[in-house]
């Protein structure tokens, strides 16, 4: 089968540590089918204007049109994005920008790895060219992006055309059904168990320059308000003042970084912002931490929770999306309501004050690898295409 993956959520030579989960999935898919990857780059005639509205806040123009990245051959088609017009025409301009390439390629099927605008654009193209098209959703694309009126209206119109849809959690699958998707399958994301496994906390802290005696809370993800970062900082201030005084390490990039830097002036050395660190870097920070915190307002099935549990680290997270399907036992950590600083602080305090068996945490989760994820994805595509 010749499969075309269309995604704007993928690493490139300027952002090599971005979106490792999409790269891992594509790597696994490439071993099972003839995979072409269109990792699109937003484009506008005035790059400085576009950069202001980018997730990255920078001009991606220097990214080459084609490159071999971490062993995968990747094409980077430019897709027109007009600042300030937002979501209203994003799918249409996206589809129009890559239509000639897709027409020449004529794949057997298309897989879009993000709902909007990637998925909507792919469905426009698939409908026009008679190519079975599949849309995968992972969390923020439905929980945040698809809540915007224009994006939601377009997805409601286009998702019924999908040959199939993939959700990483049951709540996301239900939302896809509400939006009109006909055949929806829940396929959880994979985890690299060779990288994310129990490792020495002391060794990791020595490599990262972390005090061996510190109580360390870790956040990994996109720096966005909806990830509950304001509540996490408030909870940290409670912990700083109490008997379970803790430090917080925030791994990732995003629009909330400026606010984190502003509030970090008050917390001083108790808050560390690392930026993007890549897969191995995430594994090091998970190994170094005492607890992973993910107080999001909404989630799919977050990779980082699976990675933390597979690494033998407890998790304190909100009771949203697919997280309750992962954190099901007391040995794995605690769940709290979203936007509840007091419960978040109390749960973090309890986990930090109680030693736990890392191997018991790691053995408590049934995680499958990316090869199994790819097998299930291709099984759905082949049965519907």
C-alpha positions in Angstrom: 0.0 0.0 0.0 1.2 3.5 -0.8 0.1 5.7 2.1 0.5 9.5 2.2 0.8 11.1 5.7 -0.2 14.7 5.8 0.8 16.6 8.9 1.8 20.0 10.2 2.9 18.4 13.5 6.3 17.0 12.6 9.9 17.8 13.3 12.1 19.5 10.7 15.8 20.6 10.4 15.0 23.9 12.3 12.9 22.2 14.9 14.4 18.7 15.2 12.9 18.0 18.6 9.4 19.0 17.8 6.5 16.3 17.8 8.6 13.2 18.4 5.3 11.1 18.7 4.4 11.8 15.0 7.8 10.9 13.9 7.8 7.7 15.8 4.5 6.7 14.4 5.6 7.5 10.8 8.8 5.5 11.4 6.8 2.5 12.4 4.4 2.9 9.5 7.3 3.2 7.0 8.4 -0.3 7.9 5.0 -1.7 7.0 4.0 0.2 3.9 5.2 2.5 1.2 5.0 5.8 3.1 5.2 9.3 1.8 5.3 12.1 4.3 4.1 15.6 3.6 5.2 17.6 6.7 3.8 20.9 5.7 5.3 24.3 6.4 3.0 27.4 6.7 3.9 30.1 4.1 3.1 33.8 3.6 4.8 36.4 1.4 5.9 38.3 4.4 7.5 35.8 6.7 8.0 38.2 9.6 4.2 38.8 9.7 3.5 35.0 9.6 6.1 34.3 12.3 4.2 36.4 14.8 1.2 34.1 14.5 3.1 30.8 14.3 3.1 28.3 17.2 6.9 28.6 17.0 7.1 32.4 16.8 9.7 32.1 14.0 10.1 32.0 10.3 10.3 28.4 9.0 11.2 29.5 5.5 14.8 28.1 5.7 13.4 24.6 6.1 14.3 22.7 2.9 11.6 21.5 0.6 12.8 17.9 1.1 15.1 16.3 3.6 16.1 13.1 5.3 15.2 13.5 9.0 16.1 10.8 11.5 16.1 8.2 8.8 12.9 9.2 7.1 12.6 11.0 3.7 10.3 13.9 4.3 8.8 16.5 1.9 7.9 20.0 3.3 5.3 21.5 1.0 4.5 25.1 1.7 0.9 25.8 2.5 -0.6 29.3 2.4 -1.6 30.7 5.7 -2.9 34.3 5.8 -2.4 35.9 9.2 -5.5 37.3 11.0 -8.0 35.5 8.8 -7.5 32.6 11.1 -9.4 29.3 10.7 -12.1 30.4 8.3 -10.1 29.6 5.1 -7.2 27.6 6.5 -8.4 24.2 5.2 -9.1 25.5 1.7 -5.8 27.3 1.3 -4.0 24.3 2.8 -5.7 21.9 0.3 -5.1 24.1 -2.7 -1.4 24.5 -1.8 -0.7 20.8 -1.9 -3.3 19.6 -4.4 -0.9 19.4 -7.4 1.6 17.2 -5.4 -1.1 14.9 -4.2 -2.6 14.6 -7.7 0.8 13.6 -9.1 1.5 11.1 -6.2 -2.0 9.4 -6.4 -1.5 7.4 -3.1 -3.8 4.5 -2.2 -4.9 6.3 0.9 -4.3 9.5 2.9 -3.7 9.7 6.6 -3.9 13.2 8.3 -2.5 13.2 11.8 -4.2 16.3 13.1 -7.9 17.3 12.8 -7.7 20.9 11.6 -6.6 22.2 9.2 -4.7 19.1 8.2 -7.6 16.7 8.4 -10.1 19.0 6.9 -7.7 19.8 4.0 -7.0 16.1 3.5 -10.7 15.3 3.3 -11.2 18.1 0.7 -8.4 16.5 -1.4 -9.5 13.0 -0.9 -13.1 13.8 -1.9 -11.9 15.6 -5.0 -9.4 13.0 -6.1 -11.3 9.8 -5.1 -8.7 8.8 -2.5 -9.8 7.1 0.8 -8.9 9.5 3.6 -8.4 8.9 7.3 -8.1 11.4 10.1 -6.3 10.8 13.3 -7.0 13.0 16.4 -4.8 13.1 19.4 -6.2 15.7 21.9 -5.6 19.4 21.5 -6.8 19.3 17.9 -10.4 18.5 19.1 -10.2 19.8 22.7 -8.9 23.2 21.7 -8.7 23.9 17.9 -12.1 22.2 17.0 -13.9 24.3 19.7 -13.4 27.4 17.4 -16.7 27.9 15.5 -15.3 28.0 12.0 -13.1 25.0 12.5 -15.9 23.0 14.1 -18.3 23.9 11.3 -15.9 22.7 8.6 -15.1 19.5 10.5 -18.8 18.7 10.9 -19.2 19.2 7.2 -16.2 17.1 6.1 -15.7 14.3 8.7 -18.7 12.3 7.3 -16.5 11.9 4.1 -13.7 10.2 6.0 -13.2 6.5 5.1 -12.3 6.1 8.8 -11.1 8.0 11.8 -8.7 7.2 14.6 -8.9 8.5 18.2 -6.3 7.9 20.9 -9.0 7.8 23.6 -12.7 6.9 24.0 -13.8 10.5 24.8 -12.1 11.7 21.5 -13.9 8.9 19.7 -17.2 10.1 21.0 -16.5 13.6 19.9 -15.6 12.4 16.4 -18.9 10.6 16.3 -20.7 13.8 17.3 -18.9 15.6 14.5 -20.2 13.1 12.0 -17.3 10.6 11.5 -18.8 7.2 10.5 -16.2 4.6 11.3 -14.2 5.5 14.4 -11.6 3.3 16.1 -9.7 3.9 19.3 -6.0 3.2 18.8 -3.8 4.3 21.7 -0.5 5.8 21.0 2.7 3.7 21.3 5.6 4.1 23.6 9.3 3.4 23.0 9.9 1.0 26.0 13.6 0.9 25.2 13.8 4.6 26.0 11.1 4.9 28.6 11.8 2.3 31.2 12.9 2.5 34.9 16.3 4.2 35.2 18.4 5.5 38.0 17.0 8.8 39.4 20.4 9.7 40.9 22.2 9.2 37.6 19.7 11.3 35.6 20.0 14.1 38.2 23.7 14.1 38.0 23.6 14.4 34.2 21.1 17.2 34.4 22.6 19.1 37.3 19.7 18.6 39.7 20.1 18.4 43.5 20.0 14.8 44.5 17.8 15.6 47.5 15.3 17.9 45.7 11.6 17.0 45.4 11.1 17.4 41.6 7.8 17.9 39.8 7.9 17.6 36.0 5.6 19.0 33.3 6.1 18.0 29.7 4.0 19.3 26.9 2.9 22.3 24.9 3.1 25.5 26.9 -0.5 26.6 26.7 -3.0 27.9 29.3 -5.3 24.9 28.6 -2.5 22.6 29.9 -3.3 23.9 33.4 0.1 25.6 33.8 -1.3 28.6 35.8 -2.9 26.1 38.3 0.4 24.2 38.4 2.4 27.3 39.3 -0.2 28.2 42.0 0.1 24.6 43.4 3.9 24.9 43.4 3.6 28.1 45.5 1.6 26.1 48.0 4.2 23.4 48.1 7.1 25.9 48.4 5.4 27.2 51.5 4.6 23.8 53.0 6.5 20.8 54.3 6.8 19.2 50.8 8.7 22.1 49.3 9.3 21.2 45.6 10.9 22.4 42.4 9.2 22.4 39.0 10.8 21.6 35.7 8.8 22.6 32.6 9.8 20.9 29.3 8.4 22.2 26.0 7.6 25.4 24.1 4.5 27.4 23.4 2.6 30.7 23.8 2.5 30.5 27.6 6.2 30.6 28.0 6.3 34.4 28.5 3.8 34.1 31.4 5.9 31.3 32.9 9.0 33.5 32.7 7.2 36.4 34.3 6.0 34.3 37.2 9.3 32.5 37.4 10.9 35.7 38.8 9.0 35.1 42.0 9.8 31.4 42.2 13.5 31.8 41.3 15.5 28.6 41.1 12.5 26.5 42.0 11.2 26.9 38.4 13.3 25.7 35.4 12.2 26.1 31.8 14.1 23.8 29.4 12.4 24.4 26.1 12.2 21.4 23.7 14.6 18.7 24.6 13.8 15.7 22.3 12.9 12.2 23.1 16.0 11.2 25.0 15.9 14.5 26.9 12.3 13.9 27.9 13.3 10.4 29.1 16.2 11.9 31.2 13.8 14.4 32.9 11.3 11.8 33.6 13.9 9.6 35.1 15.1 12.6 37.3 11.6 13.5 38.6 9.6 12.3 41.5 6.3 12.9 39.9 4.9 14.0 36.5 2.2 16.6 36.7 -0.3 17.1 33.8 -3.2 19.4 35.0 -4.8 19.9 31.6 -8.3 21.1 31.0 -8.7 18.5 28.3 -6.6 15.7 26.8 -6.6 12.7 24.4 -4.4 9.9 25.7 -1.2 11.8 26.4 2.0 10.1 25.5 3.9 11.6 28.3 1.6 9.9 30.9 2.3 6.5 29.3 6.0 7.4 29.1 6.2 8.4 32.8 4.4 5.3 34.0 6.5 3.0 31.8 9.6 4.8 33.3 8.3 3.9 36.8 7.3 7.5 37.8 4.0 8.4 39.4 1.6 10.8 37.8 -0.7 13.5 39.2 -3.1 14.6 36.4 -6.6 15.9 35.8 -9.5 13.5 35.4 -10.1 14.4 31.8 -10.0 12.7 28.4 -8.2 9.4 28.2 -6.1 10.0 31.4 -8.5 8.0 33.7 -8.0 5.0 31.3 -4.2 5.2 32.1 -4.1 6.1 35.8 -6.3 3.5 37.3 -4.4 2.3 40.4 -3.1 4.1 43.5 0.5 3.0 42.8 0.3 5.0 39.5 -0.6 8.3 41.2 -3.7 10.5 41.6 -6.3 12.2 39.5 -7.7 15.6 40.4 -10.5 17.9 39.0 -9.3 20.4 36.4 -8.7 24.0 37.5 -8.6 22.9 41.2 -5.4 24.3 42.7 -6.1 23.0 46.2 -6.6 19.4 45.2 -3.7 19.6 42.8 -1.3 20.8 45.5 -2.6 18.3 48.0 -2.2 15.4 45.5 1.4 16.5 44.6 2.2 16.8 48.3 1.0 13.3 49.1 3.0 11.7 46.2 6.1 13.7 47.1 5.9 12.6 50.7 5.5 8.9 50.1 8.3 6.7 48.7 7.2 4.2 46.1 8.5 1.2 44.1 9.4 2.3 40.6 9.3 -1.2 39.2 5.8 -1.7 40.6 4.7 1.5 38.8 6.3 0.4 35.5 4.7 -3.1 35.7 1.3 -1.6 36.4 0.7 -0.4 32.9 0.1 -2.4 29.7 1.8 -0.3 27.0 2.3 -1.4 23.4 5.0 -0.1 21.2 4.8 2.0 18.0 5.1 -1.0 15.8 1.8 -2.3 17.3 0.3 1.1 16.9 1.3 1.1 13.2 -0.1 -2.4 12.7 -3.5 -1.4 14.1 -3.6 1.9 12.1 -2.8 0.1 8.8 -5.3 -2.7 9.6 -8.0 -0.1 9.8 -6.9 1.7 6.6 -6.6 -1.6 4.6 -10.0 -2.7 5.7 -11.7 0.6 4.7 -9.7 1.8 1.8 
